[in-house]
Amino acid sequence: MTPLYMDEHVPRAITIGLRLRGIDVITVQEDNFSSRSDPELLDRAISLKRAIFTHDDDLLIEATKRHRAGQIFYGVIYAHHLRV
């Protein structure tokens, strides 16, 4: 599985659960990359060769723009915060 980069809005319990299942996860907070813009977060995930996991609708919109423009990135996993 692709390693993950967790957006700062994802609850810690999800990160812990993924790690307990052997998933390689780095959080934005651990990376000292909190409070950055969505484009910066996507760029950081690319530089780390990780898919980004988010609840943020705006980040999903930014990723869609990049996808439509043919820009390559490692993926976005989006989960609505009320449906996880």
N, C-alpha and C positions, 0 to 999 in steps of 0.2 A: 504494500500500500504506500502511496505517496505520503511523505511526511507532511504534517500540518502546522500552520501558523494561525494561532487563535487570536481573533479580534478581541479588543479589550472589553467588549460588551457581553461576551460569552461567559456564562456562570462557571466558576471554578469547578463545580461538581462535574460538569461535562468534561472538562480537561482531565480531571482525576480519573473519571470513568474510562476515558480513552487510553490513558496511560496504563491503567490496570489491565487493559486488554492488549497491551504491547504496542500501541500506536506511538510513533515518534511525534511528540508535540512540543512546540515552543510557543509561549504566549507573548503577546505584544509587550506586556509588563516585564517579563523576564528579559526581553530583548532591549529594554529601555527605549521603546518606540511608542509609548502612549501619547495620546492627544495629537496624532498626526492626521493629515488629510487622507481621504480614501485613495487618491492616486499615489500618495507616498506609501501607504500600506501595501497596495498591490505591487509597487516597485520593489519594496523590501521583500515581500514574499517571493518575487521572481529572483531576486539576488540570492535568496536562501534556498531556491529550488524547492519551494513548498507550496501546496495548495492552501488557500486561506479559508478558514471556517468563520462564518459570521452570522449575526442576526440582523445586520444593518441593511435596510432596503437601499439606501443611497450607495453603499459599496457595491451592491448587486447591479445597480444601474450603471455605475462606472465600469464594472467588469463587462457588462453587456456592450457598452460603447466600444471597449477595446476589442472584444471578440468580433464585432461587426466590422471593425477597422482592420481586422486581420492580425492584430498584435498577439503575440504568443505569450501565454502565461500558464502556470501549472494547475490552474483550476480554482473554482470557488465552490465551497459547500455552504449552502444557505439553508438555515432552519429558522422558521418564524418562531419568535420567542415564546409565544403562547401555545405552540403545537409541538414542542420538543418533549 
